[in-house]
């Protein structure tokens, strides 16, 4: 199931990239589309649906076809303001040019050094050619930095200056130089996680709440509490070992959910349940649920039930709730399972009137886990189930102040607009674990960036994948991670790491060699030397070994 979800995501990205390439073209997308895109667009047309890319592409087509409409829109908006301009894709870029017109009154804010969303179709070249597109534009450089210390900014500046596709600027710190950046080489990923836990304990004078206020150190810590600390990584998979290690050291953590969380089969089913509880008349979502949660109920039977509801002029849920379903091809045990599932939805909807959202999510989750008929979940490990529940509860926490019936629509609305990293709760007194992508726009007094090994960060994709590596984007991503730190920055790398199902020995990241010596202090785990000595020690021969 996990592999299938990954493949679907790859197809979605391929379709989005191809659509955006055709934005602004004289011919419609379908004219020279790939077979994949043609089949996808045909499926959307049959269902009367548009995806997010279509909303922009269809608008562009209308503006190109009807100049009077374009003129009307231009006269309607006297000013256009765009934030995060470096993150726009080609379709958005074409739409901006159409709306701006020949006499634009346009303000665009952005930073080419923070363009890190190429996988979503964002193109930094749009930002770099802004002056060519709008030659009369005045450039205002915002170079004063109020976040990071002088040392962190000096190191980050040297990292990003290695890129060629950028607009030159020099960040000027308003804070003093501050502490050196610490680079720690660890024996393996477990020792890396243990180091992070020990250092957090040292910074806070202990890892229990009652000891935080009793530090015995002459040096004032940049962290006053757990919420002042973030641990950043390149891949969400790295969070599992970090979280378990920190929790075993009595350190409270919150894992900012990756967008990939919402592709996990158990989370998809749970969110679909929330959709149906909120709106039982959503036949499309209910059909998805029935196909995965009711044993023996295949897609053809589900479609027949849906057609039957249409003939009755009612929703599928209403039909299944109010009258007996006489399906000749439906065995008795399937009908019993179907009735039980509909009753479960009805019970959860009743409970949502008084139960808070987190409690409702827990009850739904564990009930769905207990259903042996969910084929997508049969081979998934229990520990991953618990991780997914923890991550989802973190996401719903801001909506738990009221009954679930009121919190569900707020959460679903938030989910529809969600970008990675936006689900973390800054008010929670816990260490934050999140990807560097998710940390963009955030700041923390203390930041750890872990897993700085070549192949992981910078990330090197397998040759079989369609998307090529972009060394400059990886460097921009590292720059973004570094500049999340306000006062103290730790960079760690391990000689050995369990990654993609196997133990790998990766060299340290090439980024670390680019850091100026005056800004860093380097440390090596004593276990590395001890491990090397043990490997060199001659093996004692067995008493029965042939000589």
TAGIVEN-V749483 format. One record per pair of residues at least 6 apart in sequence whose C-alpha atoms are under 7 Angstrom apart, sorted by the first residue. I is the first residue (numbers start at 1). J is the second residue. Records with the same first field share a line. If there is no record, write none. Layout:
I: J  J
This chain:
1: 376
2: 264
5: 263
15: 37
16: 53
17: 121
19: 29
20: 90  91
21: 90
22: 29
23: 57  90  91  94
24: 60  94
30: 38
44: 50
56: 91
57: 91
60: 95
63: 69  70
74: 99  100
78: 105
79: 105  106
80: 105  106  107
81: 106  107  108
82: 107  108  109
83: 108  109  110
84: 109  110
85: 108  109  110  127
86: 110  111  112  115  124  127
87: 115  117  122  123
88: 122  123
89: 121  122  123
100: 106
112: 124  127  166  167
113: 166  476
114: 476  480
115: 124  476
116: 473  476  477
128: 166
131: 137
143: 169  170  171  172
144: 171  172  173  174
145: 171  172  173  174
146: 173  174  175
147: 486
148: 173  175  483  485  486  487
149: 173  175  176  177  178  486  487
150: 173  175  176  177  178
151: 177  178  180  519
152: 181
155: 515  516  519
156: 479  482  483
158: 515
159: 479  514  515
160: 475  476  479
163: 472
178: 487
179: 488
180: 519  520  521
181: 488  489  490  519  520  521
182: 489  490  491  520  521  522
183: 490  491  492  520  521  522  523
184: 491  492  493  522  523  524
185: 492  493  494  523  524  525
186: 192  493  494  495  524  525
187: 494  495  496  525  527  528
188: 494  495  496  497
189: 494  496  497
192: 494
193: 242  245
194: 245
197: 246  249
201: 207
203: 221  223
204: 212  215  223  224  225
205: 211  212  214  215  216
206: 212
207: 249  250  251
208: 250
222: 445  446  487  488
223: 229  445  446
226: 429  430  431
227: 428  429  430  431  432
228: 444  445  446
229: 431  432  444  445  446  447
230: 431  432  433  444  446  447  448
231: 432  433  434  447  448  449
232: 433  434  435  436  448  449  450
233: 434  435  436  449  450  451
234: 435  436  456  457
235: 435
236: 258  435
239: 433
243: 253
252: 430  431
253: 430  431  432
254: 394  430  431  432  433
255: 391  432  433  434
256: 391  421  423  424  433  434
257: 391  421  423
258: 420  421
259: 419  420
261: 388
262: 268
265: 376
266: 377
269: 289
270: 364  365
272: 285  289
274: 408
276: 282  285  286
277: 345  349
278: 405  408  409
280: 317
281: 315  316  317
283: 315  316
287: 302
291: 297  298  299  302
292: 374  375
293: 373  374
294: 337  338  373
295: 334  337  373
296: 334
297: 334
306: 316
309: 315  316  319
321: 342
352: 360  403  404  405
353: 403  404  405
354: 403  404
355: 403  404
356: 400  402  403  404
357: 399  400  403  404  407
358: 393  396  397  400
394: 424
395: 423  424
396: 411
399: 407  410  411
400: 407
420: 438
421: 434  438  439
436: 477  481
440: 480
442: 484
443: 484  485  486
444: 484  485  486
445: 485  486  487  488
446: 485  486  487  488  489
447: 485  488  489  490
448: 489  490  491
449: 490  491  492
450: 491  492  493
451: 457  492  493  494
452: 492  493  508  509
453: 493  506  507  508  509
454: 506  507  508  509  510
457: 509
458: 474  509
460: 469
461: 469
493: 508
495: 505  506  507
496: 503  504  505  506
497: 503  504  505
498: 504
